[in-house]
Amino acid sequence: MTRLTVPAGTYYDVLLKIDLDKSFGRNNANDFFGLPGSITYGVTHADWSARHVGTLQDMEFDANTGAPGNTYVLKSTNAKPWGVIIPAVNLLLAD
């Protein structure tokens, strides 16, 4: 099971989306994510998302070196990843 812990909490069944740029060769980020050598493009961006929450973490990588750049991390949320609907919200949806 894939999990990610950020300041907003620990989330399970996290989806990781990795962007590759064919203009650049492999870089350190390829190794960081454990990508096989058959992937010859460089990692430029990664986004971790959780169901019912959205983006948990978003990172940019230098296309030449793979060094981490700007990073966004979710610090707090009132979203309930386990699918619980707040009664007041449920009433609004019923209208």
N, C-alpha and C positions, 0 to 999 in steps of 0.2 A: 504494500500500500504506500502510495506517495504522500508525503506530508510535508508541510512547510510551516515553520513558526516565525511569526512576525510580531511586532508589539501589540497588534490587535488580537492575537491569539494563535492557536495551532489549528490548522486546517488540513483535512484529509482529502484524498482523491483530487489532488491538485493537477491542473493541466499546465504543462510547460510548453510554450511556443518559442522556437528558436528561429531567428532570421539569419539567413546566409546570403552573402554578397558574392556573386561570381566574378566581380572585378578584383577580388583579393584572394590570395591563397590561404591555406590553413594558418591559424594563429593559436595563441595560448588558450583562448576560450574554447576552441574545438577540443583540446585536451581536458580542460576543466569540466566540460559536459560529457566527456568520455565518448566523443563521436569517433566512429571508425575512420581509418586512414583513407578509405575509399571516398570519403567526403572531402573534396579538394577545395571547397569554397570556405571563406572566412566567416566566423560568427560576428555579427554586428549588433545584435539585439536579442534580449530574452524577456519573456513575460510569463509570470506565474499567475494563474487565475483559479478561483474556487467557485463552485456552483452556488448560486443565490447571493454571492458576495461581489464578485468581479475581480479586478486586478488586486493581487496581494503584494506583488513586487515586480518592478519593471527596471531592467538594467540595459544600459548602452555599453558597447565595447568598442575600443579602438580597432578599426578594421585591419590595420597593419600588424599590430602587436597582440591584440586580444586583451589588452589591459582594461579593467573595469572603468567605466566613466560615470556619467550621471545615473543615480539610482533613486527610485521612488519605492518607499515601503509603507504599507498601510499601517497606520498607528492606532486607529480606533474605528469601530463601526457598530451600528445597531442591527445590522443584517444577521439573520439567524441561519447559519449554513445547514442546519439540520431540518429546515423546512417548516419551522413553527411560525404560524401566522398570528400576529397580535390581534386580539378580539376587536379592538377599535378599527384596525385596518380592514378586517374582514367585513365589518359593517359598512365601511365606505365602499368596498368592492361590490357589495350586495345591492347598493342603490341603483 
